[in-house]
């Protein structure tokens, strides 16, 4: 999943707005996009923040719905 601070575009099915982005350690309001992809671990430069239970619960629910689990 990708995270973006571009919240001006309309949300698509599966996008999850991050609640309380400041407490999550993010600089701007952000959205978890529903695009599932993978990248090599060496491309990760740093940790931006932490998802708390409210955000993780919403993400888990959305993934289950998208993947029909």
Secondary structure, DSSP 4 states (H G I P E B T S, - for coil): -EEES--SSPPPTT-EEPTTTTTTT-SS--EEES------GGG---------HHHHHHHHHHHHHHTT-
